[in-house]
């Protein structure tokens, strides 16, 4: 806190000044001593010896200047780092004090009770919850300050490494080569960047780890510090990785893949993420485009080009055995999964393309043999593993799956990633199986298959990481909507939308919940496209929407709901269907609440757009009831949370379980709460009718929830009982029956 870092720049000035003085000496030496030894008047053996000696001395004068200037640069680099880190420490301390903490000179954090009144102090000391809150707050600020101090210590150690390395003659083993005839002379290869020396030191440790040498705990700690201290430094990452090579990086990832080295594995993954950053975005400059290739062949793109080309070769190399192969891509992607830094979208896109190409060229390369490598933390299917990594960068996932491709006209690159990975037949991916050998050979589906695909599709369609908060009743970007539209289309090929892979159900269910406005419009018939669906999305910037056919949407929504459970924060299972239904209930209430002229005292049969909105809501409820009752008919033991008397939820209950349920205003919330009880009976009743082969086209069984919502709406706006309100209820009832029967028709397509 009190060190004067200005001494570093003062020292740097003196080192630069020294380089200038040495330059003067070098010039005088060249004009006098060296000139004699190279002149025409001295011949013979002694002349040759003198020439060699003077040339070496002149070289050392030059090397000394390079070394002095490098030291000056290192000191200035250190000054910049220390000043910046000191400011961050000062800021952290000020923030802690503002938050009510006291900070001792040694950096120990305590709660500042002196700032409280006597009454407040007594209240805190007698309140266990208050004491717990204080303890947690003190711990949080202590860690924050400790991390800032540790960052300075890390940087200081990096400076030490650089200052020790910069004075070592880079040609110390080249005695007699070139002009450097002095063993342990000045360093003509001195560098003025601290991170480059740290990278060289880290590479040395990593190389020794890979070779199986006994590496000390101090060296492991130093490697960890280097990764941590240079977590955002591209020069460090590229220097380290270029020195280690892709094969060495893959080997190192395997050496660090155990519980004792998790921090190191994360550090390596972060280093790769930072080193492979590309300017621009996939949507503007996709891999394969002219603009991307121009960058690739520029000096700035050299490392990236060399690295990715090398990874193509190392990725298909077997680092395991013939009976239990372990390909480089498997280890590499497994390492990537540990990063807490987002990977670049273009790198993810290109790596995805490269993995697909490798799989097509080397058939069966990603087959899981035996139990696979999961127990050792290795991703058997690197394509699915990469998609999981991609889900942490939603923009990258959207670009990767956008069926329209990426890039402006003239620089556009298309792709069929979505159809290849999600589709069936027609050259779509044949997802790797799990092969068990013993007395015979048995082949099974991989229970981990498509976990990454589901996560990436959720991110691609919503613009958020999987199961992240931020849901709202709104539309999406054009690219996000295109991915969702195509996802529904591909899933419902040949009317098979109700058969969705188990590992896709929950993430796609969450994604569909995010499209509640769109699905409500399609179910209610307010979507402007034909019943067969539109040929493309309704493109309108960030206010775009899907236009799939109602029947396709019904089947896919049924498919993702079937036996798919999300979990509460406490780990309790909750059906995805509950979430989808809850969103439709909430949006329907909000939709009704915006009806025009919904004011008390109105008696006319035609008031605003009451009838239209009532019809739309009724049709949506009919569709959702049909999906739920179809689930019950398929499995009489299915437990549907908000349709079972013992598991009824209001919004406040389910809202805490799913991040995909938006927050609504109090009036809308009260409307839904008032009608909640009826929802628990509708689906079961409708299912009973179908099970008894009753003619459901003439019965309103299951309309209770719709009526309850209409009544709650009427009560909220003081219109319940008016002629117009009753008329709107009648419209909702008829549309409920229509929507339910249309949904049954769609769901019976493949029964």
C-alpha positions in Angstrom: 0.0 0.0 0.0 3.0 2.4 0.6 5.5 1.3 -2.0 6.7 4.0 -4.4 6.5 2.3 -7.7 8.1 5.3 -9.4 11.5 3.9 -8.5 10.9 1.3 -11.2 10.7 3.9 -14.0 13.7 5.8 -12.5 15.7 2.6 -12.7 14.4 2.0 -16.3 15.6 5.5 -17.3 19.1 4.6 -16.0 19.2 1.3 -17.8 18.3 3.0 -21.1 20.9 5.7 -20.4 23.4 3.0 -19.8 22.6 1.4 -23.2 23.3 4.8 -24.8 26.7 5.0 -23.1 27.6 1.5 -24.1 26.7 2.4 -27.7 29.3 5.2 -27.6 31.9 2.7 -26.3 31.0 0.3 -29.0 31.5 2.9 -31.7 34.9 3.9 -30.3 35.9 0.3 -30.0 34.9 -0.3 -33.6 36.8 2.7 -34.9 40.0 1.8 -32.9 40.7 -1.7 -31.7 38.5 -3.6 -34.1 39.7 -1.5 -37.0 43.3 -2.5 -36.4 42.4 -6.3 -36.3 40.5 -6.1 -39.5 42.8 -3.8 -41.4 45.0 -4.7 -44.4 48.3 -4.3 -42.5 48.0 -7.2 -40.1 48.2 -10.7 -41.5 48.8 -14.2 -40.2 47.6 -16.5 -37.5 47.7 -13.8 -34.8 45.7 -11.5 -37.0 43.0 -14.1 -37.4 42.8 -14.6 -33.7 42.6 -10.9 -33.1 39.8 -10.5 -35.6 37.8 -13.3 -34.0 38.3 -11.8 -30.6 37.5 -8.2 -31.5 34.4 -9.3 -33.5 33.2 -11.2 -30.4 33.9 -8.2 -28.2 32.0 -5.9 -30.5 29.1 -8.4 -30.5 29.0 -8.3 -26.7 28.9 -4.5 -26.7 25.8 -4.7 -29.0 24.3 -7.5 -26.9 24.8 -5.5 -23.7 22.7 -2.6 -25.2 19.9 -5.0 -26.2 19.9 -6.5 -22.7 19.9 -3.1 -21.0 17.0 -1.9 -23.1 15.1 -5.1 -22.4 15.7 -4.7 -18.6 14.4 -1.1 -18.9 11.3 -2.4 -20.8 10.7 -5.1 -18.2 10.9 -2.5 -15.4 8.4 -0.3 -17.1 6.1 -3.3 -17.8 6.3 -4.1 -14.0 5.5 -0.5 -13.1 2.4 -0.5 -15.3 1.2 -3.8 -13.8 1.9 -2.8 -10.2 0.2 0.6 -10.5 -2.9 -0.9 -12.1 -3.1 -3.7 -9.5 -2.5 -1.2 -6.7 -5.4 0.9 -8.0 -7.6 -2.2 -8.0 -6.6 -3.0 -4.4 -7.3 0.6 -3.3 -10.7 0.4 -5.0 -11.5 -2.9 -3.3 -10.6 -1.5 0.1 -12.8 1.6 -0.5 -15.7 -0.6 -1.6 -15.3 -2.7 1.5 -15.3 0.3 3.8 -18.4 1.7 2.0 -20.1 -1.6 2.6 -19.6 -1.2 6.3 -16.3 -3.0 6.8 -13.1 -2.0 8.7 -9.8 -2.9 7.2 -6.7 -3.1 9.3 -3.2 -2.2 8.0 -2.5 -5.9 7.6 -5.6 -6.2 5.4 -7.8 -8.0 8.0 -11.5 -7.4 7.5 -14.0 -7.0 10.3 -17.5 -5.5 10.5 -17.5 -1.9 11.6 -20.0 -1.9 14.5 -18.9 1.7 15.4 -20.9 3.0 12.4 -24.2 1.6 13.9 -26.4 3.2 16.5 -26.6 1.5 19.9 -30.0 0.1 19.0 -28.7 -1.3 15.7 -25.8 -3.0 17.4 -28.1 -4.6 20.0 -30.4 -5.8 17.2 -27.6 -7.3 15.2 -26.0 -9.1 18.2 -29.4 -10.6 19.2 -30.3 -11.7 15.7 -28.8 -15.0 14.6 -29.8 -14.3 10.9 -28.2 -10.9 11.2 -25.0 -12.3 12.6 -24.9 -14.9 9.8 -25.3 -12.2 7.2 -22.4 -10.2 8.8 -20.2 -13.2 8.9 -20.9 -14.0 5.2 -20.3 -10.4 4.2 -17.0 -10.2 6.1 -15.9 -13.4 4.4 -16.8 -12.1 1.0 -14.9 -8.9 1.4 -11.9 -10.7 2.9 -11.7 -12.9 -0.1 -12.1 -10.0 -2.4 -9.1 -8.2 -0.8 -7.1 -11.3 -0.5 -7.5 -12.0 -4.2 -6.3 -8.4 -5.0 -3.2 -8.9 -2.9 -2.6 -12.3 -4.4 -2.8 -10.7 -7.9 0.0 -8.3 -6.9 2.1 -11.2 -5.5 1.5 -13.2 -8.7 2.7 -10.2 -10.8 5.7 -9.7 -8.6 6.8 -13.3 -9.1 6.4 -12.9 -12.8 8.7 -9.9 -12.8 11.3 -11.8 -10.8 11.2 -14.6 -13.4 11.7 -12.2 -16.2 14.6 -10.2 -14.5 16.4 -13.5 -13.7 16.0 -14.8 -17.3 16.8 -11.6 -19.2 20.4 -11.6 -18.0 21.1 -15.2 -19.2 23.0 -15.4 -22.5 20.6 -16.9 -25.0 23.6 -18.3 -26.9 25.4 -19.6 -23.9 25.7 -23.1 -25.4 26.8 -21.9 -28.8 30.5 -21.3 -28.1 32.3 -20.7 -31.3 29.1 -20.2 -33.4 28.6 -16.9 -35.2 29.9 -13.8 -33.5 29.1 -15.0 -29.9 32.4 -16.4 -28.8 31.9 -15.6 -25.1 30.3 -18.2 -22.8 27.8 -16.6 -20.5 28.0 -13.2 -22.1 25.3 -10.6 -22.6 21.9 -11.6 -23.9 21.5 -10.5 -27.5 18.1 -12.3 -27.5 16.7 -10.3 -24.5 13.0 -9.6 -24.6 11.2 -6.7 -23.0 7.9 -8.4 -22.2 7.5 -10.1 -18.8 4.8 -12.4 -20.1 7.1 -13.9 -22.7 9.6 -15.0 -20.1 6.8 -16.4 -17.9 5.5 -18.3 -21.0 9.0 -19.8 -21.6 9.3 -20.8 -17.9 5.8 -22.3 -17.9 6.6 -24.2 -21.1 9.7 -25.7 -19.5 7.7 -26.9 -16.5 5.0 -28.3 -18.8 7.6 -30.1 -21.0 9.1 -31.8 -17.9 5.6 -32.8 -16.7 4.9 -34.4 -20.2 8.2 -36.2 -20.2 7.4 -37.9 -16.9 10.2 -36.2 -15.0 9.7 -35.8 -11.2 8.3 -32.2 -11.0 8.4 -30.5 -7.6 5.3 -29.1 -5.9 6.9 -25.7 -6.2 7.0 -26.1 -10.0 3.4 -27.1 -10.2 2.5 -24.1 -8.0 4.6 -21.8 -10.3 2.7 -23.2 -13.4 -0.6 -22.5 -11.7 0.6 -19.0 -10.8 1.7 -18.3 -14.4 -1.8 -19.4 -15.7 -3.5 -17.3 -13.1 -1.3 -14.2 -13.5 -1.6 -14.2 -17.3 -5.2 -15.4 -17.5 -6.1 -12.6 -20.0 -2.8 -12.2 -21.8 -2.9 -13.3 -25.4 0.9 -13.0 -25.9 1.6 -15.3 -22.9 -0.9 -17.9 -24.2 0.3 -17.9 -27.8 4.0 -18.1 -26.7 3.3 -20.9 -24.3 1.2 -22.9 -26.7 3.4 -22.4 -29.7 6.4 -23.7 -27.7 4.5 -26.7 -26.3 2.7 -27.5 -29.6 -0.7 -29.0 -30.0 0.5 -32.5 -29.2 2.3 -31.3 -26.1 -0.9 -29.4 -25.1 -3.0 -32.5 -25.4 -0.5 -34.6 -23.4 -0.4 -31.9 -20.7 -4.2 -31.9 -20.5 -4.1 -35.6 -19.8 -1.4 -35.2 -17.1 -3.5 -32.5 -15.4 -6.7 -34.4 -15.6 -7.1 -35.4 -12.0 -8.6 -33.9 -8.8 -5.2 -32.7 -7.6 -4.7 -30.5 -10.6 -8.1 -29.0 -11.3 -6.9 -25.4 -11.1 -4.1 -26.2 -13.5 -6.4 -27.8 -15.9 -8.7 -24.8 -15.8 -5.7 -22.5 -16.2 -4.6 -24.4 -19.3 -8.2 -24.3 -20.7 -8.4 -20.5 -20.1 -4.9 -20.1 -21.8 -6.2 -21.8 -24.9 -9.4 -19.7 -24.9 -7.5 -16.4 -24.7 -4.8 -17.5 -27.3 -7.3 -18.5 -29.9 -9.3 -15.2 -29.9 -10.2 -14.0 -33.4 -11.2 -10.4 -34.4 -14.8 -9.9 -35.5 -17.7 -12.3 -35.2 -18.8 -15.4 -37.0 -22.0 -13.7 -38.2 -19.7 -11.1 -40.0 -16.5 -13.0 -40.7 -17.2 -16.8 -40.7 -14.4 -19.3 -41.0 -13.9 -20.1 -44.7 -14.9 -16.6 -45.8 -12.6 -14.4 -47.9 -12.3 -11.9 -45.0 -11.5 -14.6 -42.5 -8.8 -16.1 -44.8 -7.2 -12.7 -45.3 -6.8 -12.4 -41.6 -5.6 -16.0 -41.3 -2.8 -15.2 -43.7 -1.8 -12.0 -42.0 0.9 -11.7 -39.3 -1.8 -11.4 -36.6 -3.4 -14.7 -37.8 -0.2 -16.7 -38.0 -0.4 -18.4 -34.6 -4.1 -19.2 -35.1 -3.5 -20.7 -38.5 -0.4 -22.8 -37.4 -2.2 -23.9 -34.3 -5.4 -25.0 -35.9 -3.7 -26.8 -38.7 -1.5 -28.7 -36.2 -4.5 -29.5 -34.1 -6.2 -31.1 -37.1 -3.3 -33.6 -37.1 -2.9 -34.1 -33.4 -6.7 -34.4 -33.0 -6.9 -37.6 -34.9 -3.8 -39.2 -33.3 -4.4 -42.1 -30.9 -2.9 -41.3 -27.5 -4.4 -44.5 -26.0 -4.1 -48.1 -27.0 -5.5 -50.2 -29.8 -8.2 -51.7 -27.6 -9.0 -48.5 -25.7 -8.2 -45.7 -28.2 -8.0 -42.1 -27.0 -7.9 -39.5 -29.7 -6.4 -36.1 -29.3 -9.7 -34.3 -30.0 -11.3 -36.2 -27.1 -8.7 -35.0 -24.6 -8.5 -31.5 -26.1 -12.3 -30.9 -25.8 -12.4 -32.4 -22.3 -9.8 -29.8 -21.3 -11.8 -27.0 -22.9 -14.8 -28.0 -20.7 -12.9 -26.7 -17.6 -12.5 -23.1 -18.8 -14.3 -20.3 -17.1 -13.4 -18.0 -20.0 -15.6 -17.9 -23.1 -14.1 -19.4 -26.2 -14.1 -17.3 -29.3 -17.1 -17.9 -31.6 -15.1 -18.3 -34.8 -12.7 -20.8 -33.1 -15.7 -22.8 -31.8 -17.3 -22.7 -35.3 -14.1 -23.9 -37.0 -13.3 -26.5 -34.4 -16.9 -27.9 -34.8 -16.4 -28.1 -38.6 -13.0 -29.8 -38.1 -14.5 -32.3 -35.7 -17.3 -33.2 -38.1 -14.8 -33.5 -41.0 -12.5 -35.7 -38.9 -15.5 -38.0 -38.1 -16.5 -38.3 -41.7 -13.0 -39.0 -42.8 -12.3 -41.5 -40.0 -15.4 -43.5 -39.6 -16.1 -44.6 -36.0 -13.3 -42.5 -34.6 -15.5 -41.4 -31.7 -17.1 -44.7 -30.8 -17.1 -45.3 -27.1 -15.3 -48.6 -26.3 -16.1 -50.3 -23.1 -17.1 -47.9 -20.3 -15.4 -45.0 -22.2 -13.2 -42.5 -20.6 -15.8 -40.7 -18.5 -14.5 -42.0 -15.2 -11.2 -40.2 -16.0 -13.1 -37.0 -17.0 -12.6 -37.5 -20.8 -15.3 -36.7 -23.2 -15.8 -39.7 -25.5 -17.7 -37.8 -28.0 -15.8 -34.5 -28.6 -18.5 -33.1 -30.9 -21.1 -33.3 -28.2 -18.6 -32.0 -25.7 -17.7 -29.1 -27.9 -21.4 -28.2 -28.2 -21.6 -28.1 -24.4 -18.7 -25.6 -24.4 -20.4 -23.7 -27.1 -23.6 -23.3 -25.0 -21.6 -21.0 -22.7 -21.3 -18.6 -25.7 -24.9 -18.3 -26.9 -23.9 -16.0 -29.8 -21.5 -18.7 -31.0 -24.1 -21.4 -30.8 -26.6 -19.3 -32.7 -24.1 -18.7 -35.5 -23.1 -22.3 -35.6 -26.7 -23.5 -36.0 -28.2 -20.7 -38.1 -29.6 -22.5 -41.2 -29.2 -19.3 -43.2 -25.4 -19.4 -42.7 -23.2 -16.4 -41.8 -21.5 -13.5 -43.4 -22.6 -10.7 -45.7 -23.3 -11.0 -49.4 -20.1 -11.9 -51.3 -18.5 -13.2 -48.1 -21.2 -15.7 -47.1 -20.6 -19.2 -45.8 -23.5 -21.7 -45.4 -23.8 -24.6 -43.1 -26.0 -27.6 -42.4 -24.9 -28.1 -38.8 -28.4 -28.2 -37.4 -29.8 -30.8 -39.8 -26.6 -32.9 -39.6 -26.6 -33.0 -35.8 -30.3 -33.0 -35.0 -31.8 -34.8 -38.0 -32.2 -38.5 -38.8 -31.3 -40.1 -42.1 -30.5 -38.1 -45.2 -26.8 -38.0 -44.3 -27.5 -36.8 -40.8 -25.1 -37.8 -38.0 -25.1 -41.4 -36.8 -24.4 -40.6 -33.2 -21.6 -42.8 -31.7 -22.6 -45.9 -29.8 -21.2 -47.6 -26.8 -19.5 -50.9 -27.7 -18.9 -53.5 -25.0 -16.6 -56.4 -25.8 -16.2 -59.6 -23.9 -17.5 -63.0 -24.9 -19.2 -61.1 -27.7 -19.8 -57.6 -28.9 -22.7 -55.6 -27.7 -23.8 -52.2 -28.9 -25.8 -49.7 -26.8 -27.0 -46.2 -27.2 -24.7 -43.8 -25.2 -26.7 -42.5 -22.2 -24.7 -39.2 -22.3 -25.4 -38.7 -26.0 -26.8 -35.2 -27.1 -26.4 -33.6 -23.7 -24.2 -31.0 -25.3 -26.4 -30.7 -28.4 -29.4 -29.9 -26.2 -27.5 -27.2 -24.2 -26.2 -25.6 -27.4 -29.7 -25.5 -29.0 -31.1 -23.9 -25.9 -28.4 -21.2 -26.0 -28.7 -20.7 -29.7 -32.5 -20.2 -29.6 -32.7 -18.1 -26.5 -29.5 -16.1 -26.5 -28.8 -17.1 -22.9 -26.7 -19.9 -21.3 -28.8 -23.0 -20.5 -31.2 -22.5 -17.5 -30.0 -18.9 -17.0 -32.4 -16.3 -15.7 -33.7 -13.5 -18.0 -36.9 -15.0 -19.5 -39.5 -12.5 -20.7 -42.6 -12.6 -22.8 -41.0 -11.2 -25.9 -39.6 -12.1 -29.3 -36.0 -13.0 -30.4 -33.4 -12.0 -32.9 -33.8 -13.2 -36.5 -30.9 -15.7 -36.2 -32.3 -17.2 -32.9 -35.8 -17.5 -34.4 -34.4 -19.2 -37.5 -32.7 -21.8 -35.4 -35.9 -22.5 -33.4 -38.0 -22.6 -36.5 -35.6 -25.1 -38.1 -35.3 -27.1 -34.9 -39.1 -27.7 -34.8 -39.1 -28.5 -38.5 -36.3 -31.0 -38.3 -37.7 -32.7 -35.2 -41.2 -33.0 -36.8 -39.9 -34.6 -40.0 -42.5 -37.2 -41.1 -44.7 -36.1 -38.2 -42.3 -37.6 -35.6 -42.1 -34.5 -33.4 -43.5 -36.3 -30.4 -40.5 -38.6 -30.2 -37.7 -36.4 -28.9 -34.4 -37.8 -27.6 -34.4 -37.9 -23.8 -31.4 -35.7 -23.3 -32.9 -33.0 -25.6 -36.3 -32.7 -23.8 -35.4 -30.5 -20.9 -33.2 -27.9 -22.7 -35.6 -27.8 -25.7 -38.5 -27.5 -23.2 -36.9 -24.5 -21.6 -36.2 -23.0 -25.1 -39.9 -23.5 -26.1 -40.9 -21.8 -22.8 -38.9 -18.8 -23.9 -41.0 -18.7 -27.1 -44.3 -18.5 -25.3 -45.5 -15.4 -27.2 -44.9 -17.2 -30.5 -46.4 -20.5 -29.5 -49.4 -18.7 -28.0 -49.9 -16.9 -31.4 -49.6 -20.2 -33.3 -51.9 -22.1 -31.1 -54.5 -19.4 -31.1 -54.4 -18.8 -34.8 -53.2 -15.2 -34.5 -50.0 -16.0 -36.3 -50.4 -14.6 -39.8 -49.1 -17.6 -41.6 -51.3 -20.4 -42.9 -52.2 -23.5 -40.7 -49.4 -25.3 -42.4 -46.9 -22.8 -41.1 -44.8 -20.2 -42.8 -41.9 -20.8 -45.2 -39.7 -18.8 -42.9 -39.7 -16.7 -39.8 -41.4 -13.3 -39.3 -38.1 -11.4 -39.6 -38.1 -8.1 -37.8 -34.7 -7.6 -36.2 -34.8 -8.4 -32.5 -38.5 -8.6 -32.6 -38.7 -11.7 -34.8 -40.9 -14.7 -34.3 -41.3 -18.3 -35.5 -44.1 -19.4 -37.9 -44.1 -23.2 -37.6 -47.3 -25.1 -38.3 -49.6 -25.6 -35.3 -49.5 -29.4 -35.7 -45.7 -29.5 -35.8 -45.5 -27.3 -32.8 -48.0 -29.4 -30.9 -46.1 -32.6 -31.6 -42.8 -31.2 -30.6 -44.2 -29.7 -27.4 -45.7 -33.1 -26.6 -42.3 -34.7 -27.4 -40.3 -32.5 -25.1 -42.9 -32.9 -22.3 -43.0 -36.6 -22.3 -41.4 -37.9 -19.1 -39.1 -34.9 -19.0 -38.3 -33.5 -15.6 -36.5 -30.4 -14.6 -35.4 -30.0 -11.0 -36.1 -27.5 -8.3 -33.2 -25.8 -6.5 -33.6 -28.5 -3.9 -33.3 -31.2 -6.5 -37.0 -32.1 -6.6 -38.3 -33.2 -10.0 -40.8 -31.1 -11.8 -42.3 -31.9 -15.2 -41.3 -29.7 -18.1 -44.9 -29.7 -19.1 -45.7 -27.8 -15.9 -43.4 -25.0 -17.0 -44.8 -24.8 -20.5 -48.4 -24.7 -19.1 -47.5 -22.2 -16.5 -46.1 -19.9 -19.1 -49.1 -20.2 -21.2 -51.4 -19.4 -18.2 -49.4 -16.3 -17.3 -49.2 -15.0 -20.8 -52.9 -15.7 -21.4 -53.7 -13.7 -18.3 -51.4 -10.9 -19.4 -52.9 -11.1 -22.9 -56.4 -10.7 -21.6 -55.4 -7.9 -19.3 -54.5 -5.8 -22.3 -57.9 -6.2 -23.9 -59.2 -2.8 -25.2 -61.9 -0.9 -23.3 -62.0 -3.5 -20.5 -63.6 -1.0 -18.1 -66.3 -1.4 -15.6 -69.9 -0.7 -16.6 -69.6 -1.8 -20.2 -72.6 -3.8 -21.3 -72.3 -4.1 -25.0 -71.9 -7.5 -26.7 -69.1 -6.1 -28.7 -66.6 -4.3 -26.5 -63.1 -3.6 -27.7 -61.4 -6.9 -28.6 -62.8 -9.0 -25.7 -64.3 -11.8 -27.9 -61.2 -12.1 -30.1 -58.8 -12.4 -27.1 -61.2 -14.8 -25.3 -61.2 -17.0 -28.4 -57.5 -17.0 -28.6 -57.0 -17.9 -25.0 -59.6 -20.7 -25.2 -57.9 -22.2 -28.1 -54.5 -22.2 -26.4 -55.9 -23.8 -23.3 -57.6 -26.5 -25.4 -54.2 -27.3 -27.0 -52.4 -27.4 -23.7 -55.1 -29.6 -22.2 -54.9 -32.0 -25.1 -51.1 -32.3 -24.7 -51.4 -33.1 -21.0 -54.3 -35.6 -21.3 -52.4 -37.3 -24.1 -49.5 -37.8 -21.7 -51.8 -39.3 -19.1 -53.3 -41.7 -21.7 -49.8 -42.9 -22.6 -48.8 -43.3 -19.0 -51.6 -43.6 -16.4 -49.0 -43.2 -13.6 -47.6 -39.9 -15.0 -47.5 -37.3 -12.2 -48.2 -33.9 -13.7 -47.5 -31.3 -11.0 -50.0 -28.6 -11.6 -52.7 -31.1 -12.7 -52.5 -33.2 -9.6 -54.3 -32.1 -6.4 -51.3 -32.9 -4.2 -48.9 -31.0 -6.4 -50.7 -27.8 -7.4 -48.5 -24.8 -7.9 -49.2 -21.1 -8.1 -46.8 -19.0 -10.1 -44.9 -18.2 -7.0 -44.3 -21.9 -6.4 -43.2 -22.9 -9.9 -41.5 -19.6 -10.6 -38.9 -20.4 -8.1 -38.2 -23.7 -9.9 -37.6 -22.6 -13.4 -35.7 -19.6 -14.6 -37.8 -19.7 -17.8 -40.9 -18.3 -16.2 -41.0 -14.5 -16.5 -42.1 -12.2 -13.7 -45.4 -10.5 -14.4 -47.2 -7.6 -12.7 -49.4 -8.0 -9.6 -52.8 -7.7 -11.4 -51.9 -10.5 -13.8 -50.4 -12.6 -11.0 -53.6 -12.3 -9.0 -55.7 -13.4 -12.0 -53.6 -16.5 -12.3 -53.6 -17.2 -8.6 -57.4 -16.9 -8.4 -57.8 -19.5 -11.1 -55.1 -21.9 -10.1 -57.2 -24.5 -8.4 -59.2 -25.3 -11.5 -56.1 -26.1 -13.6 -55.4 -29.2 -11.5 -58.5 -31.0 -12.6 -58.8 -30.1 -16.3 -56.3 -32.5 -18.0 -57.2 -35.5 -15.9 -60.9 -35.0 -16.7 -60.2 -34.6 -20.4 -58.1 -37.8 -20.3 -60.9 -39.7 -18.6 -63.3 -38.7 -21.4 -61.0 -40.0 -24.1 -60.2 -43.2 -22.1 -64.0 -43.9 -21.9 -64.3 -43.2 -25.7 -66.7 -40.4 -25.1 -67.3 -38.0 -28.0 -65.1 -35.2 -26.8 -66.1 -33.0 -29.7 -69.4 -32.3 -27.9 -68.1 -31.9 -24.3 -66.5 -29.0 -22.6 -64.7 -31.2 -20.1 -61.5 -29.5 -19.0 -62.7 -26.0 -19.6 -62.7 -25.2 -15.9 -59.3 -23.5 -15.9 -60.3 -21.3 -18.9 -63.6 -20.3 -17.2 -61.8 -19.5 -14.0 -59.3 -17.3 -15.8 -62.1 -15.5 -17.6 -63.9 -14.9 -14.3 -60.7 -13.7 -12.6 -60.1 -11.3 -15.5 -63.7 -10.0 -15.2 -63.3 -9.5 -11.4 -60.1 -7.7 -11.8 -61.6 -5.2 -14.3 -65.0 -5.1 -12.6 -66.8 -6.5 -15.6 -67.8 -9.9 -14.3 -71.4 -10.7 -14.9 -71.9 -8.2 -17.7 -73.4 -9.4 -20.9 -70.3 -8.7 -22.8 -68.2 -10.7 -20.3 -70.5 -13.7 -20.5 -70.4 -13.5 -24.2 -66.6 -13.5 -24.2 -66.6 -16.6 -21.8 -68.8 -18.4 -24.3 -66.4 -17.6 -27.1 -63.5 -18.9 -25.0 -65.4 -22.2 -24.3 -66.1 -22.9 -27.9 -62.5 -22.1 -28.9 -61.3 -24.4 -26.1 -63.1 -27.3 -27.6 -61.8 -26.5 -31.1 -58.2 -26.1 -29.9 -58.4 -29.3 -28.0 -59.8 -31.4 -30.9 -57.3 -29.9 -33.3 -54.5 -30.9 -31.0 -55.9 -34.4 -30.6 -55.9 -34.7 -34.4 -52.2 -33.6 -34.6 -51.2 -36.0 -31.7 -53.0 -39.0 -33.2 -51.1 -38.7 -36.4 -48.7 -41.4 -35.4 -50.7 -43.2 -32.7 
